[in-house]
Amino acid sequence: MADIIKFPSPLEKKAELVLVDHIDVAFSIWAVNMYGVPNDADLLEGYGFIGPEDLSTLEVQFIIDCLKQALKSEELSARGKSIIARLLSNSQT
């Protein structure tokens, strides 16, 4: 009987959000402040509204979830939604 070669299981990919410029940062902050912070009592009390310096302290998946919710909203123009769609397509989940 031949030897069986065991391959390691594939590594789990971490969620990644690629913010290319200040517009990506601004849309991410807006989405978290609109859809994330008001729905999370700990964030609301601990942060209030978040700014650019707070973005790196949040979980990437949380920011991505807020961006997905913003994409479905009626508050954004078609151009704004296209920016968020690009942001989400550049990120890895």
C-alpha positions in Angstrom: 0.0 0.0 0.0 1.3 3.5 -0.9 2.1 6.1 1.7 -0.6 8.7 2.1 0.5 12.3 1.9 -1.4 14.6 4.3 -1.8 18.1 3.1 -2.4 20.9 5.6 -5.9 22.3 5.6 -6.2 25.6 3.7 -5.5 28.6 5.8 -8.6 30.6 6.7 -8.6 34.0 4.9 -9.0 37.0 7.1 -11.4 39.7 5.9 -9.6 42.5 4.4 -10.8 46.0 3.5 -8.7 48.0 1.0 -9.0 51.7 1.4 -7.3 53.4 -1.5 -7.9 57.1 -0.7 -9.6 59.5 1.5 -12.9 59.0 -0.3 -12.9 55.3 0.7 -12.1 56.3 4.2 -14.9 58.8 4.3 -17.5 56.4 2.9 -16.4 53.7 5.4 -16.7 56.2 8.3 -20.1 57.3 7.0 -21.4 53.8 6.8 -20.2 52.8 10.3 -21.7 56.0 11.8 -25.0 55.5 9.9 -25.5 51.8 10.3 -23.1 50.4 12.8 -22.7 52.8 15.8 -26.4 53.6 16.3 -27.2 49.8 16.5 -24.4 48.9 18.9 -24.8 50.3 22.5 -21.1 49.6 23.4 -19.9 51.5 20.3 -22.3 54.3 20.9 -21.2 54.8 24.5 -17.5 54.1 23.9 -17.0 56.1 20.7 -20.0 58.2 20.0 -19.4 59.0 16.3 -16.2 57.6 14.9 -13.5 59.4 12.9 -10.7 58.3 10.7 -8.4 57.5 13.7 -11.0 55.1 15.1 -11.5 53.1 11.9 -8.4 50.9 12.5 -9.8 49.9 15.9 -12.9 48.3 14.5 -13.3 44.8 13.1 -13.0 44.6 9.4 -16.1 42.4 9.0 -18.1 45.0 11.0 -17.1 47.7 8.6 -17.9 45.5 5.6 -21.3 44.7 7.0 -22.0 48.4 7.5 -20.9 49.1 3.9 -23.2 46.3 2.6 -26.1 47.8 4.5 -25.3 51.2 3.1 -25.3 49.8 -0.4 -28.9 48.7 0.0 -29.9 52.1 1.5 -31.8 54.8 -0.2 -29.6 57.6 1.3 -26.9 57.3 -1.4 -26.9 58.4 -5.0 -26.0 56.0 -7.8 -22.5 57.4 -7.7 -22.2 56.9 -4.0 -23.4 53.3 -4.3 -20.8 52.7 -7.1 -18.0 53.8 -4.8 -19.2 51.5 -2.1 -19.6 48.6 -4.6 -16.0 49.2 -5.7 -14.9 49.2 -2.1 -16.6 45.9 -1.4 -15.3 44.3 -4.6 -11.8 45.3 -3.7 -12.1 43.8 -0.2 -11.7 40.1 0.6 -14.2 38.4 2.8 
